[in-house]
């Protein structure tokens, strides 16, 4: 797994740590989602990255391509450019599993509920 090389910063604030202050974290992502223990994101090339939470910029590349991603309690969910739906363990272990159907955007919430829009 390769580390993400960044040319600009992802801006983040962890409410319990910094209150109203925002800090910059290295990364070049178009979409980001945080679970309790991991931050996931995708860049402009749809490449997927994970960072332990709290993230200090040590992004690790995860194989696959997704245009959008959302981290839940146990799994991370995403959709690719063909609107195919995928999930895997939120810690990055295992492989992507494709699920039936098509979605434009997916959202993982607590208690295993997954939400999505198809248009």
C-alpha positions in Angstrom: 0.0 0.0 0.0 1.4 3.4 -0.9 1.2 6.6 1.1 -0.8 9.6 -0.3 1.5 12.4 -1.5 -0.4 15.7 -1.0 0.0 19.1 -2.7 -2.7 20.8 -0.6 -4.3 20.3 2.8 -7.5 18.7 4.0 -9.0 20.9 6.7 -10.4 19.1 9.7 -11.3 19.8 13.3 -12.0 17.2 16.0 -14.6 18.8 18.2 -13.5 17.0 21.4 -9.9 18.1 20.8 -9.9 21.5 19.2 -13.3 23.0 19.9 -13.8 25.8 17.4 -10.3 25.6 16.0 -9.6 24.0 12.6 -6.3 22.3 11.7 -4.9 21.4 8.4 -4.1 17.7 7.6 -2.1 16.8 4.5 -4.2 15.2 1.8 -5.8 15.9 -1.6 -9.3 14.5 -1.4 -12.6 15.4 -3.1 -14.7 13.5 -0.6 -14.0 12.5 3.1 -15.9 10.5 5.7 -15.0 9.7 9.3 -16.0 6.8 11.5 -15.0 6.5 15.1 -11.6 4.9 14.3 -10.9 5.7 10.7 -11.1 8.5 8.1 -11.8 7.5 4.5 -11.5 9.6 1.4 -11.4 9.6 -2.4 -9.3 11.9 -4.6 -10.1 13.5 -8.0 -8.9 10.3 -9.7 -11.4 8.2 -7.6 -8.5 6.6 -5.7 -9.3 5.4 -2.2 -7.4 6.3 1.0 -7.7 5.5 4.7 -6.1 7.2 7.8 -6.4 6.2 11.4 -8.6 8.6 13.4 -7.5 11.1 14.6 -5.8 11.5 11.2 -2.4 13.1 11.1 -2.0 12.8 7.3 -0.6 9.3 7.2 -3.0 8.2 4.4 -2.7 4.7 3.0 -3.9 3.8 -0.5 -6.6 1.1 -0.7 -7.0 -0.7 -4.1 -10.1 0.1 -6.1 -11.8 3.2 -7.5 -14.8 5.0 -6.0 -16.3 8.4 -6.7 -17.9 8.7 -3.3 -17.4 6.9 0.1 -19.0 6.8 3.5 -17.7 5.1 6.7 -20.1 3.5 9.1 -19.4 1.7 12.4 -18.4 -1.6 11.0 -18.2 -1.1 7.2 -17.3 1.5 4.7 -19.6 1.9 1.7 -19.0 3.5 -1.7 -20.1 3.9 -5.3 -18.0 4.0 -8.4 -18.3 5.9 -11.7 -20.8 3.3 -13.0 -23.0 3.8 -9.8 -22.1 0.2 -8.6 -22.3 -0.2 -4.9 -19.4 -1.7 -2.8 -18.6 -2.3 0.9 -15.7 -3.6 3.0 -14.6 -3.7 6.6 -14.2 -0.1 8.0 -10.6 -0.9 9.1 -9.6 -1.6 5.5 -9.2 -5.3 5.9 -10.7 -7.8 3.5 -11.8 -7.0 0.0 -14.5 -4.9 -1.7 -17.8 -6.7 -2.0 -20.1 -5.6 -4.8 -23.8 -5.4 -3.9 -26.7 -5.5 -6.3 -28.2 -2.3 -7.6 -27.1 1.2 -8.6 -26.7 4.3 -6.5 -25.4 7.8 -7.1 -24.5 8.4 -3.4 -24.5 6.2 -0.3 -24.5 7.1 3.4 -23.7 4.7 6.2 -25.4 5.5 9.6 -25.4 3.8 13.0 -26.9 0.4 13.7 -26.2 -0.9 10.2 -28.5 1.4 8.3 -27.4 2.3 4.8 -29.1 5.1 2.8 -28.6 5.9 -0.9 -30.0 7.9 -3.7 -30.3 6.6 -7.3 -30.9 9.8 -9.2 
